[in-house]
Amino acid sequence: MKRSVRVKPINAPRKRRRFVAAYHSPERVTFVQSLPCRNCAETPSENAHVGGGGMGIKGPYTAIVPLCGSCHRQLHTIGRDSFEAMTELDLDHEAALTEKWWQMQQEAA
């Protein structure tokens, strides 16, 4: 079956800019994945964005908290307010700590 609409090619520069804005670098993604989940201490962790960037756009890399896959899904399922109330976590504070640890790791390298 032939497509009636042409598929747009990937805009590589825009894709790269969005990755840098959302994750900073592949090294930072790996660093966050190496941290234990801030809720249940499981590893490996995922880069859970807790600050919104608008419809369909991830928030900035400074608003990332390491959460295991289960906790990350739960955050998206029940919503941020309910997740914070249930886990007694301040996700903004946790994101600031994650950024601080990343900066310390970069200074030590």
N, C-alpha and C positions, 0 to 999 in steps of 0.2 A: 504494500500500500504506500503510495507516495504522499509525503507531507504537503499540506497546503500552505504552511507557513514555514519559512526558513528559520532554523535554530540559530540564535545569535552566537557568535564565537565568544570565547572567554576573553574578558578584558583583563589581561595579565597585570598591568600596572595597578588597576583598581583593586584586584584581588590581593596583591601584595600590600597595598596601603591599608586595606581592611584587616589583614592578618597582623600587621605591625601595630595597628591601633588596638586590636582586641587582645593580642597575646605578647607583643613586644618582640619576641624572638623564639626560635625553636629551643634554644638553651633554657629560656625561662619556662617554657612549657614543661620540659623535662624536669627542671628544678621543682616546680609545683607538684608534678606527679610523684616525685620522690618523698614528699611530705606526707605524714599520716593525715587521715580524715580529721577535720577539726571537731567533728561530732562524735564519732565512734572509734577513732584511732586505727581504722583499717587501712591497709595499703594494698594496691596502689591507689592514688587519688586521681581525680579528674579536675580540670580547670573549670570551676563553677563560677560563672559570671553572676555577681549579685547586684550589679548596677546596670540599669538599662541604658541602651544606646538609641532607643526609638524602635519603631516597628521594623522587625526583621534585621536589626543591626545589633551586634553584641556591644556590651558596654566596654569601657576602657580596661586595659590590662591591670590598672591599679585597683580594680574592683573585682579581683579574682580571689576565691577562697578554695583551698584544697578540700574536696569532699569525695568520698568513695562513690561509686556508681549508684548504690542504693540510696544514700542520703541525697545525692544530686537529683535523682529522679523524684524523690519525696519532696524536695524543695520546689520543683516545678509542678508537682501534682497538687500540693496543698497550698502553695503560695508562700511568699516570703514572710509575711506577718505571722501566719500560723506556724511555720517552721521555726522562726525565732522564738515564739512563745513556747513551743513544745520542747525545743532543745536548750532553751535559755542561752542561746548564742546571740551576740551582737555581730551580725555579718559585716557591717561597716568596720567595726573594730578588728575583726578577723582578717578582712582584706587589707587593712592598714598594717597589721602584723606581718602578713605574707609579703607585702611590698618591702617592709623594713628588713625582713630576713633575706630577701633577694638582694637588696642594696648592700647588706653586710657581706653576703657571699661574694658579690662583685668586687667589693673593696679588698677582701682577703685574697682574691685571685690575682 
